[in-house]
């Protein structure tokens, strides 16, 4: 009989510990009809280990910045500035590679160049 009580007690402890782990990640307070607040585990959103949305927003901002510079300076001056960067040290060569005009940047620069004519 002692073994049955031990297993029941162990299962009860597991349920309590599981509930405490869930409540540790956030809870929603619910009010019963009698006014008693009961903490209930809230839905936890899946979190990635790497902030993919932040990385994509950074890449989009960098591409928009490159397109703005390309539209502002023009392709000849922009290419000349990239050549100056490419002839520098390793960090400047890396910057020249990052700032090089890819097809998306060229297309965005064309769209930026059309903006003053639309006003």
HELIX and SHEET records of a PDB file:
HELIX    1   1 UNK A    2  UNK A   24  1                                  23    
HELIX    2   2 UNK A   52  UNK A   73  1                                  22    
HELIX    3   3 UNK A   75  UNK A   86  1                                  12    
HELIX    4   4 UNK A   90  UNK A   99  1                                  10    
HELIX    5   5 UNK A  103  UNK A  118  1                                  16    
SHEET    1   A 2 UNK A  27  UNK A  31  0                                        
SHEET    2   A 2 UNK A  37  UNK A  41 -1                                        
END                                                                             
